[in-house]
Amino acid sequence: AAPELFEAIAGQALTRFREFNSQDMANTVWAFATAAVAAPLLLEAIAGEASGRIREFNSQNMANTAWAFAKADVAARTLFEAIAAEALVKIREFNSQGMVNTVW
């Protein structure tokens, strides 16, 4: 990973995360988790924002977000509860990989 780039992105994202749509949030946390770059303030901010806007997330965005927070080992209880509740509503939209990633 390029630490300076991730640090710069985290700094900018912290000032603009409320502008993100559900895919932007999912992609951001996925990128940090995949690169194994810690960004606790950013992930905490996105967890709070995503929890309140979870109805905007499609099945893939929920699955990717759940996977990313689990992979990053970030306890985001409110977010996981929101994902679980919304996943029950949208369960038919999930493909098999999405179902597995959501409960991973």
C-alpha positions as CSV (number, residue, x, y, z in Angstrom):
1,A,0.0,0.0,0.0
2,A,1.0,3.6,-0.4
3,P,0.8,5.0,3.1
4,E,1.0,8.6,2.1
5,L,-1.8,8.2,-0.4
6,F,-4.1,6.4,2.0
7,E,-3.4,9.0,4.7
8,A,-4.3,11.8,2.3
9,I,-7.5,10.0,1.2
10,A,-8.5,9.4,4.8
11,G,-8.0,13.0,5.6
12,Q,-10.1,14.2,2.7
13,A,-12.7,11.6,3.2
14,L,-13.2,12.6,6.8
15,T,-14.2,16.1,5.7
16,R,-16.5,14.9,2.9
17,F,-17.9,11.5,3.9
18,R,-21.4,12.9,4.3
19,E,-21.4,13.6,0.6
20,F,-20.7,9.9,-0.2
21,N,-23.4,7.7,-1.6
22,S,-23.7,4.1,-0.4
23,Q,-21.3,2.8,-3.0
24,D,-18.7,5.4,-2.1
25,M,-18.9,4.4,1.5
26,A,-18.7,0.7,0.8
27,N,-15.8,1.2,-1.7
28,T,-13.8,3.4,0.7
29,V,-14.0,1.0,3.7
30,W,-13.3,-2.0,1.3
31,A,-10.2,-0.3,-0.1
32,F,-8.8,0.4,3.4
33,A,-9.5,-3.1,4.6
34,T,-8.1,-4.8,1.5
35,A,-4.9,-2.7,1.7
36,A,-4.8,-3.4,5.5
37,V,-4.4,0.3,6.2
38,A,-5.7,1.4,9.6
39,A,-8.0,4.5,9.5
40,P,-10.0,4.2,12.7
41,L,-11.4,7.8,12.6
42,L,-12.6,7.4,9.0
43,L,-14.1,3.9,9.6
44,E,-15.8,5.2,12.7
45,A,-17.3,8.2,10.8
46,I,-18.4,6.0,7.9
47,A,-19.9,3.4,10.3
48,G,-22.1,6.2,11.9
49,E,-23.1,7.6,8.6
50,A,-23.8,4.3,7.0
51,S,-25.9,3.1,10.0
52,G,-28.3,6.0,9.5
53,R,-28.5,5.6,5.7
54,I,-28.5,1.8,5.4
55,R,-31.7,1.8,3.4
56,E,-29.8,3.4,0.6
57,F,-27.4,0.4,0.4
58,N,-28.0,-2.4,-2.1
59,S,-27.1,-6.0,-1.2
60,Q,-23.6,-5.7,-2.7
61,N,-22.8,-2.5,-0.8
62,M,-24.0,-4.0,2.5
63,A,-22.0,-7.2,1.9
64,N,-18.8,-5.3,1.0
65,T,-19.3,-3.0,4.0
66,A,-19.8,-5.8,6.4
67,W,-16.8,-7.7,5.0
68,A,-14.6,-4.6,5.2
69,F,-15.4,-3.8,8.8
70,A,-14.9,-7.5,9.8
71,K,-11.6,-7.7,7.9
72,A,-10.4,-4.4,9.5
73,D,-11.4,-5.9,12.9
74,V,-13.4,-2.8,13.7
75,A,-16.3,-3.3,16.1
76,A,-19.2,-1.3,14.6
77,R,-22.1,-2.8,16.5
78,T,-24.7,-0.3,15.4
79,L,-23.6,-0.7,11.8
80,F,-23.8,-4.5,11.9
81,E,-27.2,-4.3,13.5
82,A,-28.4,-2.0,10.8
83,I,-26.9,-4.2,8.1
84,A,-28.6,-7.3,9.6
85,A,-32.0,-5.6,9.8
86,E,-31.8,-4.3,6.2
87,A,-30.4,-7.5,4.9
88,L,-33.5,-9.3,6.1
89,V,-35.6,-6.9,4.1
90,K,-33.4,-7.3,0.9
91,I,-32.4,-11.0,1.4
92,R,-33.7,-11.9,-2.1
93,E,-31.3,-9.4,-3.7
94,F,-28.2,-11.1,-2.3
95,N,-26.2,-13.5,-4.5
96,S,-24.4,-16.4,-2.8
97,Q,-21.1,-14.5,-2.4
98,G,-22.9,-11.5,-0.9
99,M,-24.7,-13.7,1.7
100,V,-21.4,-15.2,2.7
101,N,-19.5,-11.9,2.9
102,T,-22.3,-10.3,5.0
103,V,-22.1,-13.0,7.7
104,W,-18.3,-13.4,7.5
